[in-house]
Amino acid sequence: MLIFICVVVLLCMLALWLVAIYNQLVTLQAQYRNSFAQIDVQLRRRHDLIPNLVETVKGYLRHESTTLTTVIEARNTAMSVLKLASAHPGQSSSMQQLAQAENQLTRALGSLNVQLEAYPDLKANETVRALFEELTATENRVAFARQAFNDGVTSYNIYRRLFPNILVASRIGHTMDASLLEMDEVPLQQAPVISLT
């Protein structure tokens, strides 16, 4: 009888241990997915600002229509990739495609900013300046949201790989590490250079 009680107690302890691991994996996964939802919100905001910027500068940059077309195409690509990535946050291919699309969009916006440098009146335009400030603020929000997501992914991956969790994780549906979202840090506007000589 004592052996039976010991076996039952050990089985209960094992079951509780498995439940604890499963619950922690689910919690960490939910946290990084929620963090990705914040990235999604900020990237959508960024994507929504771009058509306003393009419309505002279109009249000034008639002969630079390829730059504007590149920006719009990059924005449309980034939007469609974001939809796919939102369905599978943390999946390696989704994160890589999203990073590539957003990097391409950032480079296109950088080219647009270079074009705007040739038009001091346009750079001084209140609407254009406000849109670029809003884009810059949104880029900062994306960076913070991406950091939170990557922190969540790192916590999930570490917990999943800890011993003895790794022995259980793949058997309960957590077979692969989540992938970080690594995007280029390219400022839309260069910071002013101050010389104290």
C-alpha positions as CSV (number, residue, x, y, z in Angstrom):
1,M,0.0,0.0,0.0
2,L,2.8,2.4,0.9
3,I,4.5,1.7,-2.5
4,F,1.2,2.5,-4.2
5,I,0.8,5.8,-2.4
6,C,4.4,6.7,-3.2
7,V,3.8,5.9,-6.9
8,V,0.6,8.0,-6.9
9,V,2.4,10.9,-5.2
10,L,5.3,10.7,-7.7
11,L,2.9,10.6,-10.7
12,C,1.0,13.6,-9.3
13,M,4.3,15.5,-8.8
14,L,5.3,14.6,-12.4
15,A,1.9,15.8,-13.7
16,L,2.2,19.1,-11.8
17,W,5.7,19.6,-13.1
18,L,4.6,19.0,-16.7
19,V,1.6,21.3,-16.3
20,A,3.9,24.0,-14.8
21,I,6.3,23.7,-17.8
22,Y,3.4,23.8,-20.3
23,N,1.8,26.8,-18.6
24,Q,5.0,28.7,-18.5
25,L,5.7,28.0,-22.2
26,V,2.2,29.2,-23.1
27,T,2.6,32.3,-21.0
28,L,5.9,33.3,-22.5
29,Q,4.6,32.6,-26.0
30,A,1.6,34.7,-25.4
31,Q,3.8,37.5,-24.1
32,Y,6.0,37.7,-27.2
33,R,2.9,37.4,-29.5
34,N,1.4,40.4,-27.6
35,S,4.6,42.3,-28.1
36,F,4.4,41.6,-31.8
37,A,0.9,43.0,-31.8
38,Q,2.4,46.3,-30.6
39,I,4.9,46.2,-33.5
40,D,2.0,45.5,-35.8
41,V,0.2,48.6,-34.5
42,Q,3.2,50.9,-35.0
43,L,4.1,49.5,-38.4
44,R,0.5,50.0,-39.6
45,R,0.7,53.6,-38.3
46,R,3.9,54.1,-40.2
47,H,2.3,52.6,-43.4
48,D,-0.7,54.9,-43.0
49,L,1.5,58.0,-42.8
50,I,3.4,57.4,-46.0
51,P,0.6,58.1,-48.5
52,N,0.0,61.5,-46.8
53,L,3.7,62.3,-47.1
54,V,3.8,61.2,-50.8
55,E,0.7,63.2,-51.6
56,T,2.2,66.3,-49.9
57,V,5.5,66.2,-51.8
58,K,4.1,64.9,-55.1
59,G,3.7,68.4,-56.6
60,Y,7.3,69.4,-55.8
61,L,8.9,66.1,-57.0
62,R,7.1,65.6,-60.4
63,H,10.4,64.8,-62.1
64,E,11.3,62.4,-59.2
65,S,8.3,60.2,-59.7
66,T,10.5,57.1,-59.6
67,T,11.4,57.9,-56.0
68,L,7.7,58.3,-55.0
69,T,6.8,55.1,-56.9
70,T,9.6,53.2,-55.1
71,V,8.3,54.5,-51.7
72,I,4.7,53.5,-52.5
73,E,5.7,50.1,-53.8
74,A,7.9,49.4,-50.8
75,R,5.1,50.5,-48.5
76,N,2.6,48.2,-50.2
77,T,5.1,45.3,-50.0
78,A,5.7,45.9,-46.3
79,M,2.0,46.0,-45.6
80,S,1.3,42.7,-47.3
81,V,4.3,41.1,-45.6
82,L,3.2,42.5,-42.2
83,K,-0.2,40.8,-42.6
84,L,1.5,37.4,-43.2
85,A,3.9,38.0,-40.3
86,S,1.0,38.9,-37.9
87,A,-0.4,35.5,-38.5
88,H,2.8,33.8,-37.5
89,P,4.8,36.0,-35.1
90,G,8.1,34.5,-34.2
91,Q,8.3,32.2,-37.2
92,S,11.7,32.5,-38.8
93,S,10.6,33.0,-42.4
94,S,7.9,35.5,-41.4
95,M,10.4,37.6,-39.4
96,Q,13.0,37.6,-42.1
97,Q,10.6,38.6,-44.8
98,L,9.2,41.4,-42.5
99,A,12.6,42.7,-41.7
100,Q,13.6,42.7,-45.4
101,A,10.4,44.5,-46.4
102,E,10.7,47.1,-43.7
103,N,14.4,47.7,-44.4
104,Q,13.5,48.3,-48.0
105,L,10.8,50.8,-47.0
106,T,13.2,52.6,-44.7
107,R,15.8,52.9,-47.5
108,A,13.1,54.2,-49.9
109,L,12.0,56.8,-47.3
110,G,15.7,57.7,-46.9
111,S,16.0,58.3,-50.6
112,L,12.9,60.5,-50.5
113,N,14.4,62.5,-47.7
114,V,17.6,63.0,-49.8
115,Q,15.4,64.2,-52.7
116,L,13.7,66.7,-50.3
117,E,17.0,68.2,-49.3
118,A,17.1,69.9,-52.8
119,Y,13.8,71.7,-52.0
120,P,14.3,74.0,-49.0
121,D,10.8,75.4,-49.3
122,L,9.4,71.9,-49.1
123,K,11.6,71.0,-46.2
124,A,10.3,74.1,-44.4
125,N,6.7,73.2,-45.2
126,E,4.9,72.7,-41.9
127,T,2.9,69.6,-43.2
128,V,6.0,67.9,-44.5
129,R,8.0,68.6,-41.4
130,A,5.1,67.4,-39.2
131,L,4.8,64.2,-41.2
132,F,8.5,63.5,-41.0
133,E,8.4,64.1,-37.2
134,E,5.5,61.8,-36.9
135,L,7.3,59.1,-39.0
136,T,10.4,59.6,-36.8
137,A,8.4,59.2,-33.6
138,T,6.7,56.1,-35.0
139,E,10.2,54.7,-35.9
140,N,11.1,55.1,-32.2
141,R,7.9,53.4,-31.1
142,V,8.7,50.5,-33.5
143,A,12.2,50.2,-32.1
144,F,10.8,50.0,-28.5
145,A,8.1,47.5,-29.5
146,R,10.7,45.4,-31.4
147,Q,12.9,45.4,-28.3
148,A,10.0,44.2,-26.2
149,F,9.2,41.5,-28.7
150,N,12.9,40.4,-29.0
151,D,13.1,40.3,-25.2
152,G,10.0,38.1,-25.0
153,V,11.3,35.8,-27.7
154,T,14.6,35.5,-25.9
155,S,12.9,34.6,-22.6
156,Y,10.7,32.0,-24.4
157,N,13.7,30.5,-26.2
158,I,15.8,30.3,-23.0
159,Y,13.0,28.7,-21.0
160,R,12.2,26.2,-23.7
161,R,15.9,25.2,-24.0
162,L,16.5,24.8,-20.2
163,F,17.0,21.3,-18.9
164,P,14.7,19.5,-18.2
165,N,12.2,21.7,-20.1
166,I,13.8,20.8,-23.4
167,L,12.9,17.2,-22.8
168,V,9.2,18.1,-22.6
169,A,8.8,21.2,-24.8
170,S,8.8,19.4,-28.1
171,R,6.4,16.8,-26.9
172,I,3.8,19.4,-25.9
173,G,3.9,21.4,-29.1
174,H,6.8,23.8,-28.6
175,T,9.2,22.3,-31.1
176,M,11.1,25.3,-32.3
177,D,12.6,28.5,-31.0
178,A,10.9,31.7,-31.9
179,S,12.8,34.1,-34.2
180,L,13.9,37.6,-33.4
181,L,12.9,40.5,-35.5
182,E,16.1,42.1,-36.6
183,M,15.7,45.3,-38.7
184,D,18.3,47.8,-39.8
185,E,18.5,50.9,-37.6
186,V,18.5,53.6,-40.3
187,P,17.3,57.1,-39.2
188,L,15.0,58.9,-41.6
189,Q,16.7,62.1,-40.8
190,Q,20.3,62.6,-39.9
191,A,21.0,64.1,-36.5
192,P,22.5,67.6,-36.6
193,V,26.2,67.8,-36.2
194,I,27.3,70.3,-33.6
195,S,30.9,71.4,-33.4
196,L,32.2,73.2,-30.3
197,T,35.5,74.5,-31.8
